[in-house]
Amino acid sequence: MALSIDYRKTIADRIKTDPAFASALLDEAMSLLLNGESVAARLLLRDLTHGLLGFEGLAKATGTPAKSLHRMLSNRGNPNMDTLGRVFAALVQAAFHAPATVHVRAMADALAA
């Protein structure tokens, strides 16, 4: 009989113990979202939620019921932009223990170069 490990637990455990990994996943989720790959972005946000806050913790941080968050971050989810923004902000806060900030000037400068 082959032994197997649930990949979700493996990813969640690594997110909990490796801040650089959590940061890279947050960056990737944002890149996926901006490049029109919303399903992959939502599923990655779901993995980050499992590793950083859990759905009950995310519900408390965003003011959105956990059941709604489960639906929103599924492959058929359809979160609105306000909720998605609160989800990103809460996950950034959990990963870096600091408020989420946006550096629009730095991005604009990078795009102009």
C-alpha positions in Angstrom: 0.0 0.0 0.0 1.4 3.4 -1.1 1.7 6.2 1.5 0.4 9.5 0.4 0.4 13.0 1.9 -2.4 15.5 1.3 -0.8 18.3 -0.8 -3.0 20.9 0.8 -1.6 20.1 4.2 2.0 20.2 2.8 1.4 23.6 1.3 -0.4 25.0 4.4 2.5 23.8 6.6 5.1 25.4 4.3 3.1 28.7 4.3 3.1 28.6 8.1 6.8 28.0 8.4 8.3 29.8 5.4 7.4 33.6 5.1 9.3 33.8 1.8 7.1 31.1 0.3 4.0 32.8 1.6 5.2 36.1 0.0 5.9 34.4 -3.3 2.5 32.8 -3.3 0.8 36.2 -2.6 2.8 37.8 -5.5 1.8 34.9 -7.8 -1.9 35.2 -6.8 -1.8 38.9 -7.6 0.0 38.3 -10.9 -2.5 35.6 -11.9 -5.4 37.9 -11.1 -3.9 40.8 -13.1 -3.2 38.5 -16.1 -6.8 37.3 -16.2 -6.3 33.9 -14.6 -8.9 34.5 -11.9 -9.6 30.8 -11.2 -6.0 30.0 -10.5 -5.7 33.2 -8.4 -8.7 32.2 -6.2 -7.4 28.7 -5.7 -4.0 30.1 -4.6 -5.8 32.5 -2.3 -7.6 29.5 -0.8 -4.3 27.7 -0.1 -2.9 30.9 1.5 -6.0 31.2 3.6 -5.6 27.6 4.9 -1.9 28.3 5.8 -2.2 31.8 7.2 -5.5 32.4 8.9 -8.0 29.6 8.2 -11.4 30.5 6.9 -12.8 31.5 10.3 -9.9 33.8 10.9 -10.3 35.3 7.4 -14.0 35.7 8.1 -13.2 37.7 11.2 -10.6 39.8 9.5 -12.8 40.7 6.5 -16.2 40.8 8.0 -17.4 38.2 5.5 -19.0 34.9 6.6 -16.7 31.9 6.3 -19.2 30.0 4.1 -19.2 32.9 1.7 -15.4 33.0 1.6 -15.3 29.2 0.9 -17.6 29.8 -2.1 -15.7 32.9 -3.3 -12.3 31.1 -3.2 -13.5 28.0 -5.0 -13.0 27.3 -8.7 -16.5 28.6 -9.5 -16.3 31.5 -7.0 -17.2 35.0 -8.0 -16.0 37.5 -5.4 -16.7 41.2 -5.8 -13.7 43.6 -5.9 -14.4 44.9 -2.4 -14.3 41.5 -0.8 -11.3 40.4 -2.9 -9.4 43.5 -1.7 -10.2 42.8 1.9 -9.1 39.1 1.4 -5.7 40.3 -0.1 -5.3 42.8 2.7 -6.0 40.3 5.4 -3.6 37.7 3.9 -0.8 40.3 3.5 -1.4 41.4 7.1 -1.1 37.7 8.3 1.9 37.0 6.2 3.9 40.1 7.0 2.4 41.1 10.3 2.0 44.6 8.7 -0.8 46.5 6.9 -1.0 46.0 3.2 0.2 49.0 1.2 0.3 49.6 -2.5 3.3 51.3 -4.1 1.6 52.8 -7.2 4.5 55.2 -7.9 7.1 52.4 -7.9 4.9 50.4 -10.3 4.3 53.3 -12.6 8.0 54.1 -12.7 8.8 50.4 -13.5 6.2 50.4 -16.3 7.6 53.6 -17.8 11.1 52.2 -17.9 
